[in-house]
Amino acid sequence: MPIPNKLFIVFLFIGGINLTSFAQDVPSKFRAPSTVSSAVTAERVALNELSKIELMSNEADVILTGRVVLNKSDWNENKTRIYTRSTLHVSEYLKGNSGSGSVEITSLGGEIGNVGELYSDIPKFYVNEEVLVFLKKDSRNADFKVLNGNEGKITIQSTSNAMEEMPVRSVHINSIKAQIKSYMESVK
């Protein structure tokens, strides 16, 4: 087996475990008896997802759909961290508007030469990937960051050659966009 030529530093963050989906993965002999009907459980899961969308919609400075057109990784000034800037061509603004047809998102991690950094809670963007993102302006500079890590990025479609690498959540994007728009109207 050949030795890889790249060094990857991986940062894992554990937290925010969805107990509903976790409990479904636990074999029934280890679960406490349930007296709650599956219809009530499904309703709670749906309400939980809706409340996440509302919370993120409230906290985000900008919510948009767009296509990733460029990823560029660079070292920080001290060469201790790698940051990647992903440029998105905006298809639709659901909240906020940077006044531009494109937005740049800065994320920790990336690859430079033979060195890579990977953070488990930071979403990775792929060129030609269609996404819906919840963005927050960094208080220290004008950079946009994805809100709530991986929860703040939803892949709509990808024409990437790296499909086998890319985790894609199965979602009904029009339903999510309608929820966001409805919530934004209700808080005006």
PATORDREN-116924 format. One record per atom (N, C-alpha, C): residue number from 1; atom name; z, x, y. Coordinates in nm, 2 decimals. Layout:
<recs>
[NUM "CA" [Z X Y]];
...
</recs>
This chain:
<recs>
[1 "N" [0.00 0.09 -0.12]];
[1 "CA" [0.00 0.00 0.00]];
[1 "C" [0.00 0.09 0.12]];
[2 "N" [-0.09 0.07 0.22]];
[2 "CA" [-0.10 0.15 0.34]];
[2 "C" [0.02 0.12 0.43]];
[3 "N" [0.06 0.23 0.50]];
[3 "CA" [0.17 0.21 0.60]];
[3 "C" [0.11 0.16 0.73]];
[4 "N" [0.17 0.05 0.79]];
[4 "CA" [0.11 0.00 0.91]];
[4 "C" [0.12 0.10 1.03]];
[5 "N" [0.02 0.09 1.11]];
[5 "CA" [0.02 0.18 1.23]];
[5 "C" [0.09 0.13 1.35]];
[6 "N" [0.14 0.01 1.34]];
[6 "CA" [0.21 -0.05 1.46]];
[6 "C" [0.36 -0.06 1.44]];
[7 "N" [0.43 -0.05 1.54]];
[7 "CA" [0.58 -0.07 1.54]];
[7 "C" [0.60 -0.20 1.61]];
[8 "N" [0.67 -0.29 1.54]];
[8 "CA" [0.70 -0.42 1.60]];
[8 "C" [0.85 -0.43 1.61]];
[9 "N" [0.90 -0.47 1.73]];
[9 "CA" [1.04 -0.50 1.75]];
[9 "C" [1.05 -0.65 1.75]];
[10 "N" [1.13 -0.71 1.66]];
[10 "CA" [1.14 -0.85 1.65]];
[10 "C" [1.28 -0.90 1.70]];
[11 "N" [1.29 -0.99 1.79]];
[11 "CA" [1.41 -1.05 1.84]];
[11 "C" [1.42 -1.19 1.79]];
[12 "N" [1.52 -1.22 1.71]];
[12 "CA" [1.54 -1.36 1.66]];
[12 "C" [1.65 -1.43 1.73]];
[13 "N" [1.63 -1.55 1.77]];
[13 "CA" [1.73 -1.63 1.84]];
[13 "C" [1.75 -1.75 1.75]];
[14 "N" [1.88 -1.78 1.72]];
[14 "CA" [1.91 -1.90 1.64]];
[14 "C" [2.00 -1.99 1.72]];
[15 "N" [1.96 -2.11 1.73]];
[15 "CA" [2.03 -2.21 1.81]];
[15 "C" [1.94 -2.33 1.82]];
[16 "N" [2.01 -2.44 1.87]];
[16 "CA" [1.94 -2.56 1.89]];
[16 "C" [1.87 -2.62 1.76]];
[17 "N" [1.94 -2.60 1.65]];
[17 "CA" [1.89 -2.65 1.52]];
[17 "C" [1.88 -2.81 1.53]];
[18 "N" [1.77 -2.86 1.49]];
[18 "CA" [1.75 -3.00 1.48]];
[18 "C" [1.82 -3.05 1.36]];
[19 "N" [1.94 -3.11 1.37]];
[19 "CA" [2.01 -3.15 1.25]];
[19 "C" [1.94 -3.26 1.17]];
[20 "N" [1.86 -3.34 1.23]];
[20 "CA" [1.79 -3.45 1.16]];
[20 "C" [1.70 -3.39 1.06]];
[21 "N" [1.61 -3.29 1.11]];
[21 "CA" [1.51 -3.23 1.02]];
[21 "C" [1.58 -3.14 0.92]];
[22 "N" [1.69 -3.07 0.96]];
[22 "CA" [1.77 -2.99 0.87]];
[22 "C" [1.82 -3.07 0.76]];
[23 "N" [1.88 -3.18 0.79]];
[23 "CA" [1.94 -3.26 0.69]];
[23 "C" [1.84 -3.31 0.58]];
[24 "N" [1.72 -3.34 0.63]];
[24 "CA" [1.61 -3.38 0.54]];
[24 "C" [1.58 -3.27 0.44]];
[25 "N" [1.60 -3.15 0.47]];
[25 "CA" [1.56 -3.04 0.38]];
[25 "C" [1.67 -3.00 0.28]];
[26 "N" [1.79 -3.06 0.30]];
[26 "CA" [1.91 -3.04 0.21]];
[26 "C" [1.89 -3.13 0.09]];
[27 "N" [1.90 -3.08 -0.03]];
[27 "CA" [1.89 -3.16 -0.15]];
[27 "C" [1.99 -3.28 -0.14]];
[28 "N" [1.96 -3.39 -0.19]];
[28 "CA" [2.04 -3.51 -0.18]];
[28 "C" [2.18 -3.49 -0.24]];
[29 "N" [2.19 -3.41 -0.35]];
[29 "CA" [2.32 -3.39 -0.42]];
[29 "C" [2.42 -3.32 -0.33]];
[30 "N" [2.37 -3.25 -0.22]];
[30 "CA" [2.46 -3.18 -0.13]];
[30 "C" [2.49 -3.26 0.00]];
[31 "N" [2.41 -3.38 0.02]];
[31 "CA" [2.43 -3.46 0.14]];
[31 "C" [2.54 -3.56 0.12]];
[32 "N" [2.60 -3.59 0.23]];
[32 "CA" [2.70 -3.70 0.23]];
[32 "C" [2.63 -3.83 0.21]];
[33 "N" [2.69 -3.93 0.14]];
[33 "CA" [2.62 -4.06 0.12]];
[33 "C" [2.59 -4.12 0.26]];
[34 "N" [2.47 -4.18 0.27]];
[34 "CA" [2.42 -4.24 0.39]];
[34 "C" [2.42 -4.39 0.38]];
[35 "N" [2.48 -4.45 0.48]];
[35 "CA" [2.47 -4.60 0.49]];
[35 "C" [2.38 -4.64 0.60]];
[36 "N" [2.31 -4.55 0.67]];
[36 "CA" [2.22 -4.58 0.77]];
[36 "C" [2.08 -4.60 0.72]];
[37 "N" [2.02 -4.71 0.76]];
[37 "CA" [1.88 -4.74 0.70]];
[37 "C" [1.78 -4.64 0.76]];
[38 "N" [1.67 -4.62 0.68]];
[38 "CA" [1.57 -4.53 0.73]];
[38 "C" [1.50 -4.58 0.86]];
[39 "N" [1.50 -4.71 0.88]];
[39 "CA" [1.44 -4.76 1.01]];
[39 "C" [1.53 -4.71 1.13]];
[40 "N" [1.66 -4.72 1.11]];
[40 "CA" [1.75 -4.68 1.22]];
[40 "C" [1.73 -4.53 1.24]];
[41 "N" [1.73 -4.45 1.13]];
[41 "CA" [1.71 -4.31 1.14]];
[41 "C" [1.58 -4.27 1.21]];
[42 "N" [1.47 -4.34 1.17]];
[42 "CA" [1.34 -4.31 1.24]];
[42 "C" [1.35 -4.34 1.38]];
[43 "N" [1.42 -4.45 1.42]];
[43 "CA" [1.43 -4.49 1.56]];
[43 "C" [1.51 -4.38 1.64]];
[44 "N" [1.61 -4.33 1.58]];
[44 "CA" [1.69 -4.23 1.64]];
[44 "C" [1.61 -4.10 1.66]];
[45 "N" [1.53 -4.06 1.56]];
[45 "CA" [1.44 -3.95 1.58]];
[45 "C" [1.34 -3.97 1.69]];
[46 "N" [1.28 -4.09 1.69]];
[46 "CA" [1.18 -4.12 1.80]];
[46 "C" [1.25 -4.11 1.94]];
[47 "N" [1.37 -4.17 1.95]];
[47 "CA" [1.44 -4.17 2.08]];
[47 "C" [1.48 -4.02 2.11]];
[48 "N" [1.52 -3.94 2.01]];
[48 "CA" [1.55 -3.80 2.04]];
[48 "C" [1.43 -3.73 2.09]];
[49 "N" [1.31 -3.75 2.04]];
[49 "CA" [1.19 -3.68 2.08]];
[49 "C" [1.16 -3.73 2.22]];
[50 "N" [1.17 -3.86 2.25]];
[50 "CA" [1.14 -3.92 2.38]];
[50 "C" [1.24 -3.86 2.48]];
[51 "N" [1.37 -3.85 2.45]];
[51 "CA" [1.46 -3.79 2.54]];
[51 "C" [1.44 -3.64 2.57]];
[52 "N" [1.39 -3.57 2.47]];
[52 "CA" [1.35 -3.43 2.49]];
[52 "C" [1.24 -3.42 2.60]];
[53 "N" [1.14 -3.51 2.58]];
[53 "CA" [1.02 -3.51 2.67]];
[53 "C" [1.07 -3.54 2.81]];
[54 "N" [1.16 -3.64 2.82]];
[54 "CA" [1.21 -3.68 2.95]];
[54 "C" [1.29 -3.57 3.02]];
[55 "N" [1.38 -3.50 2.94]];
[55 "CA" [1.46 -3.39 2.99]];
[55 "C" [1.37 -3.28 3.04]];
[56 "N" [1.28 -3.24 2.96]];
[56 "CA" [1.19 -3.13 2.99]];
[56 "C" [1.10 -3.17 3.11]];
[57 "N" [1.06 -3.30 3.12]];
[57 "CA" [0.98 -3.34 3.23]];
[57 "C" [1.06 -3.34 3.36]];
[58 "N" [1.19 -3.37 3.35]];
[58 "CA" [1.28 -3.36 3.47]];
[58 "C" [1.30 -3.22 3.51]];
[59 "N" [1.32 -3.13 3.42]];
[59 "CA" [1.35 -2.99 3.45]];
[59 "C" [1.23 -2.90 3.49]];
[60 "N" [1.11 -2.94 3.44]];
[60 "CA" [0.99 -2.86 3.47]];
[60 "C" [0.95 -2.87 3.62]];
[61 "N" [0.90 -2.76 3.67]];
[61 "CA" [0.84 -2.76 3.80]];
[61 "C" [0.69 -2.81 3.79]];
[62 "N" [0.63 -2.77 3.68]];
[62 "CA" [0.49 -2.80 3.66]];
[62 "C" [0.47 -2.84 3.51]];
[63 "N" [0.39 -2.94 3.49]];
[63 "CA" [0.35 -2.98 3.35]];
[63 "C" [0.20 -2.99 3.36]];
[64 "N" [0.13 -2.93 3.26]];
[64 "CA" [-0.01 -2.93 3.27]];
[64 "C" [-0.07 -2.92 3.13]];
[65 "N" [-0.20 -2.96 3.12]];
[65 "CA" [-0.28 -2.93 3.00]];
[65 "C" [-0.38 -2.83 3.05]];
[66 "N" [-0.42 -2.74 2.96]];
[66 "CA" [-0.52 -2.64 2.99]];
[66 "C" [-0.56 -2.56 2.87]];
[67 "N" [-0.66 -2.47 2.90]];
[67 "CA" [-0.71 -2.38 2.79]];
[67 "C" [-0.68 -2.23 2.83]];
[68 "N" [-0.63 -2.16 2.73]];
[68 "CA" [-0.59 -2.02 2.75]];
[68 "C" [-0.73 -1.94 2.76]];
[69 "N" [-0.74 -1.86 2.87]];
[69 "CA" [-0.87 -1.78 2.88]];
[69 "C" [-0.84 -1.63 2.88]];
[70 "N" [-0.72 -1.59 2.90]];
[70 "CA" [-0.69 -1.45 2.90]];
[70 "C" [-0.54 -1.42 2.87]];
[71 "N" [-0.52 -1.31 2.79]];
[71 "CA" [-0.39 -1.26 2.77]];
[71 "C" [-0.39 -1.11 2.80]];
[72 "N" [-0.29 -1.07 2.88]];
[72 "CA" [-0.29 -0.93 2.92]];
[72 "C" [-0.14 -0.88 2.91]];
[73 "N" [-0.11 -0.78 2.83]];
[73 "CA" [0.02 -0.73 2.81]];
[73 "C" [0.04 -0.60 2.89]];
[74 "N" [0.16 -0.58 2.95]];
[74 "CA" [0.19 -0.46 3.02]];
[74 "C" [0.34 -0.43 3.00]];
[75 "N" [0.37 -0.30 3.02]];
[75 "CA" [0.51 -0.26 3.02]];
[75 "C" [0.58 -0.29 3.15]];
[76 "N" [0.71 -0.31 3.15]];
[76 "CA" [0.78 -0.33 3.27]];
[76 "C" [0.79 -0.19 3.34]];
[77 "N" [0.85 -0.18 3.45]];
[77 "CA" [0.86 -0.05 3.53]];
[77 "C" [0.92 0.06 3.45]];
[78 "N" [1.03 0.03 3.37]];
[78 "CA" [1.10 0.13 3.30]];
[78 "C" [1.04 0.16 3.16]];
[79 "N" [0.94 0.09 3.12]];
[79 "CA" [0.87 0.10 2.99]];
[79 "C" [0.98 0.07 2.88]];
[80 "N" [1.06 -0.04 2.90]];
[80 "CA" [1.16 -0.08 2.80]];
[80 "C" [1.13 -0.21 2.75]];
[81 "N" [1.04 -0.29 2.81]];
[81 "CA" [1.00 -0.42 2.77]];
[81 "C" [0.85 -0.44 2.79]];
[82 "N" [0.79 -0.52 2.70]];
[82 "CA" [0.65 -0.56 2.72]];
[82 "C" [0.65 -0.71 2.76]];
[83 "N" [0.57 -0.73 2.86]];
[83 "CA" [0.55 -0.87 2.91]];
[83 "C" [0.40 -0.90 2.90]];
[84 "N" [0.37 -1.03 2.86]];
[84 "CA" [0.23 -1.08 2.85]];
[84 "C" [0.21 -1.18 2.96]];
[85 "N" [0.10 -1.17 3.03]];
[85 "CA" [0.05 -1.27 3.13]];
[85 "C" [-0.06 -1.34 3.06]];
[86 "N" [-0.05 -1.48 3.05]];
[86 "CA" [-0.15 -1.56 2.99]];
[86 "C" [-0.21 -1.65 3.10]];
[87 "N" [-0.34 -1.64 3.12]];
[87 "CA" [-0.41 -1.72 3.22]];
[87 "C" [-0.46 -1.85 3.16]];
[88 "N" [-0.43 -1.96 3.21]];
[88 "CA" [-0.48 -2.09 3.17]];
[88 "C" [-0.57 -2.16 3.27]];
[89 "N" [-0.69 -2.21 3.23]];
[89 "CA" [-0.77 -2.29 3.31]];
[89 "C" [-0.71 -2.43 3.30]];
[90 "N" [-0.67 -2.49 3.41]];
[90 "CA" [-0.60 -2.62 3.41]];
[90 "C" [-0.70 -2.74 3.39]];
[91 "N" [-0.67 -2.82 3.29]];
[91 "CA" [-0.75 -2.94 3.27]];
[91 "C" [-0.69 -3.06 3.35]];
[92 "N" [-0.56 -3.07 3.35]];
[92 "CA" [-0.49 -3.18 3.41]];
[92 "C" [-0.35 -3.14 3.45]];
[93 "N" [-0.31 -3.17 3.57]];
[93 "CA" [-0.17 -3.16 3.61]];
[93 "C" [-0.10 -3.29 3.59]];
[94 "N" [0.01 -3.29 3.51]];
[94 "CA" [0.09 -3.41 3.49]];
[94 "C" [0.21 -3.41 3.58]];
[95 "N" [0.25 -3.30 3.63]];
[95 "CA" [0.36 -3.29 3.73]];
[95 "C" [0.34 -3.16 3.81]];
[96 "N" [0.36 -3.17 3.94]];
[96 "CA" [0.34 -3.05 4.02]];
[96 "C" [0.19 -3.01 4.03]];
[97 "N" [0.17 -2.92 4.12]];
[97 "CA" [0.03 -2.87 4.13]];
[97 "C" [0.03 -2.74 4.21]];
[98 "N" [-0.02 -2.63 4.14]];
[98 "CA" [-0.01 -2.50 4.21]];
[98 "C" [-0.13 -2.49 4.31]];
[99 "N" [-0.21 -2.60 4.32]];
[99 "CA" [-0.33 -2.59 4.41]];
[99 "C" [-0.44 -2.51 4.36]];
[100 "N" [-0.44 -2.48 4.23]];
[100 "CA" [-0.54 -2.39 4.17]];
[100 "C" [-0.59 -2.45 4.04]];
[101 "N" [-0.71 -2.41 4.01]];
[101 "CA" [-0.77 -2.45 3.88]];
[101 "C" [-0.72 -2.36 3.76]];
[102 "N" [-0.64 -2.26 3.80]];
[102 "CA" [-0.58 -2.18 3.69]];
[102 "C" [-0.44 -2.14 3.72]];
[103 "N" [-0.36 -2.12 3.61]];
[103 "CA" [-0.22 -2.08 3.62]];
[103 "C" [-0.19 -1.96 3.53]];
[104 "N" [-0.10 -1.87 3.58]];
[104 "CA" [-0.07 -1.76 3.50]];
[104 "C" [0.08 -1.78 3.46]];
[105 "N" [0.10 -1.76 3.33]];
[105 "CA" [0.23 -1.77 3.27]];
[105 "C" [0.28 -1.63 3.22]];
[106 "N" [0.40 -1.59 3.25]];
[106 "CA" [0.45 -1.46 3.21]];
[106 "C" [0.56 -1.49 3.10]];
[107 "N" [0.54 -1.41 2.99]];
[107 "CA" [0.63 -1.42 2.87]];
[107 "C" [0.67 -1.29 2.83]];
[108 "N" [0.79 -1.28 2.78]];
[108 "CA" [0.84 -1.16 2.71]];
[108 "C" [0.76 -1.14 2.58]];
[109 "N" [0.73 -1.01 2.55]];
[109 "CA" [0.67 -0.98 2.43]];
[109 "C" [0.52 -0.95 2.44]];
[110 "N" [0.46 -0.90 2.34]];
[110 "CA" [0.32 -0.87 2.34]];
[110 "C" [0.29 -0.74 2.27]];
[111 "N" [0.17 -0.69 2.28]];
[111 "CA" [0.13 -0.56 2.21]];
[111 "C" [0.06 -0.47 2.31]];
[112 "N" [0.10 -0.35 2.31]];
[112 "CA" [0.03 -0.24 2.38]];
[112 "C" [0.01 -0.12 2.29]];
[113 "N" [-0.11 -0.09 2.26]];
[113 "CA" [-0.14 0.02 2.17]];
[113 "C" [-0.08 -0.01 2.03]];
[114 "N" [0.00 0.08 1.98]];
[114 "CA" [0.06 0.07 1.85]];
[114 "C" [0.20 0.01 1.86]];
[115 "N" [0.25 -0.04 1.97]];
[115 "CA" [0.38 -0.10 1.99]];
[115 "C" [0.37 -0.25 2.02]];
[116 "N" [0.46 -0.32 1.95]];
[116 "CA" [0.46 -0.47 1.98]];
[116 "C" [0.60 -0.52 1.99]];
[117 "N" [0.62 -0.62 2.07]];
[117 "CA" [0.75 -0.69 2.08]];
[117 "C" [0.73 -0.84 2.05]];
[118 "N" [0.81 -0.90 1.97]];
[118 "CA" [0.79 -1.04 1.93]];
[118 "C" [0.93 -1.10 1.95]];
[119 "N" [0.94 -1.21 2.02]];
[119 "CA" [1.06 -1.29 2.04]];
[119 "C" [1.04 -1.43 1.97]];
[120 "N" [1.13 -1.46 1.88]];
[120 "CA" [1.12 -1.58 1.80]];
[120 "C" [1.12 -1.71 1.88]];
[121 "N" [1.19 -1.71 2.00]];
[121 "CA" [1.20 -1.83 2.08]];
[121 "C" [1.10 -1.83 2.20]];
[122 "N" [1.01 -1.74 2.21]];
[122 "CA" [0.91 -1.74 2.31]];
[122 "C" [0.78 -1.77 2.26]];
[123 "N" [0.71 -1.87 2.31]];
[123 "CA" [0.58 -1.91 2.25]];
[123 "C" [0.48 -1.81 2.28]];
[124 "N" [0.38 -1.80 2.18]];
[124 "CA" [0.27 -1.70 2.20]];
[124 "C" [0.15 -1.79 2.23]];
[125 "N" [0.06 -1.74 2.32]];
[125 "CA" [-0.06 -1.80 2.35]];
[125 "C" [-0.18 -1.73 2.29]];
[126 "N" [-0.28 -1.81 2.25]];
[126 "CA" [-0.40 -1.75 2.19]];
[126 "C" [-0.52 -1.79 2.28]];
[127 "N" [-0.61 -1.70 2.30]];
[127 "CA" [-0.73 -1.73 2.38]];
[127 "C" [-0.81 -1.84 2.31]];
[128 "N" [-0.86 -1.94 2.40]];
[128 "CA" [-0.93 -2.06 2.36]];
[128 "C" [-0.84 -2.17 2.31]];
[129 "N" [-0.71 -2.15 2.31]];
[129 "CA" [-0.61 -2.25 2.26]];
[129 "C" [-0.60 -2.35 2.37]];
[130 "N" [-0.60 -2.48 2.34]];
[130 "CA" [-0.57 -2.59 2.43]];
[130 "C" [-0.43 -2.63 2.42]];
[131 "N" [-0.35 -2.63 2.53]];
[131 "CA" [-0.21 -2.65 2.53]];
[131 "C" [-0.16 -2.75 2.63]];
[132 "N" [-0.05 -2.81 2.61]];
[132 "CA" [0.03 -2.88 2.71]];
[132 "C" [0.15 -2.80 2.73]];
[133 "N" [0.19 -2.76 2.85]];
[133 "CA" [0.30 -2.68 2.87]];
[133 "C" [0.39 -2.73 2.98]];
[134 "N" [0.52 -2.71 2.96]];
[134 "CA" [0.62 -2.74 3.06]];
[134 "C" [0.66 -2.61 3.12]];
[135 "N" [0.64 -2.60 3.26]];
[135 "CA" [0.66 -2.47 3.32]];
[135 "C" [0.77 -2.47 3.42]];
[136 "N" [0.84 -2.36 3.44]];
[136 "CA" [0.95 -2.34 3.54]];
[136 "C" [0.92 -2.22 3.62]];
[137 "N" [0.93 -2.23 3.75]];
[137 "CA" [0.91 -2.11 3.83]];
[137 "C" [1.03 -2.02 3.82]];
[138 "N" [1.01 -1.89 3.80]];
[138 "CA" [1.12 -1.79 3.79]];
[138 "C" [1.18 -1.78 3.93]];
[139 "N" [1.32 -1.79 3.94]];
[139 "CA" [1.39 -1.79 4.06]];
[139 "C" [1.38 -1.65 4.13]];
[140 "N" [1.35 -1.54 4.05]];
[140 "CA" [1.34 -1.41 4.11]];
[140 "C" [1.21 -1.37 4.16]];
[141 "N" [1.10 -1.44 4.12]];
[141 "CA" [0.97 -1.41 4.17]];
[141 "C" [0.89 -1.54 4.16]];
[142 "N" [0.76 -1.54 4.17]];
[142 "CA" [0.67 -1.66 4.17]];
[142 "C" [0.61 -1.68 4.03]];
[143 "N" [0.66 -1.61 3.93]];
[143 "CA" [0.60 -1.63 3.80]];
[143 "C" [0.64 -1.76 3.74]];
[144 "N" [0.55 -1.81 3.66]];
[144 "CA" [0.58 -1.93 3.58]];
[144 "C" [0.62 -1.89 3.44]];
[145 "N" [0.73 -1.95 3.38]];
[145 "CA" [0.77 -1.93 3.25]];
[145 "C" [0.77 -2.06 3.18]];
[146 "N" [0.76 -2.06 3.04]];
[146 "CA" [0.76 -2.18 2.96]];
[146 "C" [0.90 -2.23 2.95]];
[147 "N" [0.93 -2.35 2.98]];
[147 "CA" [1.06 -2.41 2.98]];
[147 "C" [1.10 -2.44 2.83]];
[148 "N" [1.22 -2.41 2.80]];
[148 "CA" [1.28 -2.43 2.66]];
[148 "C" [1.21 -2.36 2.55]];
[149 "N" [1.16 -2.25 2.58]];
[149 "CA" [1.10 -2.17 2.47]];
[149 "C" [0.98 -2.24 2.40]];
[150 "N" [0.99 -2.24 2.27]];
[150 "CA" [0.88 -2.30 2.19]];
[150 "C" [0.86 -2.45 2.21]];
[151 "N" [0.97 -2.52 2.25]];
[151 "CA" [0.96 -2.66 2.27]];
[151 "C" [0.88 -2.69 2.39]];
[152 "N" [0.86 -2.60 2.48]];
[152 "CA" [0.79 -2.62 2.61]];
[152 "C" [0.64 -2.60 2.60]];
[153 "N" [0.59 -2.56 2.48]];
[153 "CA" [0.45 -2.54 2.46]];
[153 "C" [0.41 -2.63 2.34]];
[154 "N" [0.30 -2.71 2.36]];
[154 "CA" [0.25 -2.79 2.25]];
[154 "C" [0.10 -2.76 2.24]];
[155 "N" [0.06 -2.72 2.12]];
[155 "CA" [-0.08 -2.68 2.10]];
[155 "C" [-0.16 -2.81 2.07]];
[156 "N" [-0.26 -2.83 2.15]];
[156 "CA" [-0.35 -2.95 2.14]];
[156 "C" [-0.46 -2.92 2.04]];
[157 "N" [-0.53 -2.80 2.06]];
[157 "CA" [-0.64 -2.77 1.98]];
[157 "C" [-0.67 -2.62 1.99]];
[158 "N" [-0.73 -2.56 1.89]];
[158 "CA" [-0.76 -2.42 1.90]];
[158 "C" [-0.89 -2.39 1.84]];
[159 "N" [-0.96 -2.30 1.90]];
[159 "CA" [-1.09 -2.25 1.84]];
[159 "C" [-1.07 -2.10 1.81]];
[160 "N" [-0.94 -2.06 1.80]];
[160 "CA" [-0.91 -1.92 1.78]];
[160 "C" [-0.95 -1.88 1.63]];
[161 "N" [-0.98 -1.75 1.62]];
[161 "CA" [-1.01 -1.70 1.48]];
[161 "C" [-0.88 -1.68 1.41]];
[162 "N" [-0.76 -1.68 1.48]];
[162 "CA" [-0.63 -1.65 1.43]];
[162 "C" [-0.56 -1.78 1.39]];
[163 "N" [-0.64 -1.88 1.34]];
[163 "CA" [-0.57 -2.01 1.31]];
[163 "C" [-0.46 -2.00 1.21]];
[164 "N" [-0.48 -1.91 1.11]];
[164 "CA" [-0.38 -1.89 1.01]];
[164 "C" [-0.25 -1.84 1.06]];
[165 "N" [-0.25 -1.77 1.18]];
[165 "CA" [-0.13 -1.72 1.24]];
[165 "C" [-0.06 -1.82 1.33]];
[166 "N" [-0.14 -1.91 1.38]];
[166 "CA" [-0.09 -2.00 1.49]];
[166 "C" [-0.02 -2.12 1.43]];
[167 "N" [0.11 -2.14 1.46]];
[167 "CA" [0.17 -2.26 1.42]];
[167 "C" [0.13 -2.38 1.51]];
[168 "N" [0.08 -2.49 1.46]];
[168 "CA" [0.03 -2.60 1.53]];
[168 "C" [0.12 -2.72 1.50]];
[169 "N" [0.18 -2.78 1.60]];
[169 "CA" [0.26 -2.90 1.57]];
[169 "C" [0.16 -3.02 1.57]];
[170 "N" [0.18 -3.11 1.48]];
[170 "CA" [0.09 -3.22 1.47]];
[170 "C" [0.15 -3.33 1.57]];
[171 "N" [0.08 -3.35 1.67]];
[171 "CA" [0.13 -3.44 1.78]];
[171 "C" [0.01 -3.53 1.82]];
[172 "N" [0.05 -3.64 1.88]];
[172 "CA" [-0.05 -3.73 1.94]];
[172 "C" [-0.04 -3.70 2.09]];
[173 "N" [-0.13 -3.62 2.14]];
[173 "CA" [-0.11 -3.57 2.28]];
[173 "C" [-0.12 -3.68 2.38]];
[174 "N" [-0.21 -3.78 2.36]];
[174 "CA" [-0.22 -3.89 2.45]];
[174 "C" [-0.09 -3.96 2.46]];
[175 "N" [-0.02 -3.98 2.35]];
[175 "CA" [0.11 -4.04 2.35]];
[175 "C" [0.21 -3.96 2.44]];
[176 "N" [0.22 -3.83 2.42]];
[176 "CA" [0.31 -3.75 2.49]];
[176 "C" [0.27 -3.75 2.64]];
[177 "N" [0.15 -3.74 2.68]];
[177 "CA" [0.10 -3.75 2.82]];
[177 "C" [0.14 -3.88 2.88]];
[178 "N" [0.13 -3.99 2.80]];
[178 "CA" [0.17 -4.12 2.85]];
[178 "C" [0.32 -4.13 2.88]];
[179 "N" [0.40 -4.07 2.79]];
[179 "CA" [0.54 -4.07 2.80]];
[179 "C" [0.58 -3.99 2.93]];
[180 "N" [0.52 -3.88 2.95]];
[180 "CA" [0.55 -3.79 3.07]];
[180 "C" [0.51 -3.87 3.19]];
[181 "N" [0.39 -3.93 3.20]];
[181 "CA" [0.35 -4.00 3.32]];
[181 "C" [0.44 -4.12 3.35]];
[182 "N" [0.48 -4.19 3.24]];
[182 "CA" [0.56 -4.31 3.26]];
[182 "C" [0.70 -4.26 3.31]];
[183 "N" [0.75 -4.16 3.26]];
[183 "CA" [0.88 -4.11 3.30]];
[183 "C" [0.87 -4.06 3.45]];
[184 "N" [0.77 -3.99 3.48]];
[184 "CA" [0.75 -3.94 3.62]];
[184 "C" [0.74 -4.06 3.72]];
[185 "N" [0.67 -4.17 3.68]];
[185 "CA" [0.66 -4.28 3.77]];
[185 "C" [0.80 -4.35 3.78]];
[186 "N" [0.88 -4.35 3.68]];
[186 "CA" [1.01 -4.42 3.68]];
[186 "C" [1.11 -4.34 3.77]];
[187 "N" [1.09 -4.21 3.79]];
[187 "CA" [1.19 -4.14 3.87]];
[187 "C" [1.14 -4.12 4.02]];
[188 "N" [1.03 -4.18 4.05]];
[188 "CA" [0.98 -4.16 4.19]];
[188 "C" [1.07 -4.24 4.29]];
</recs>
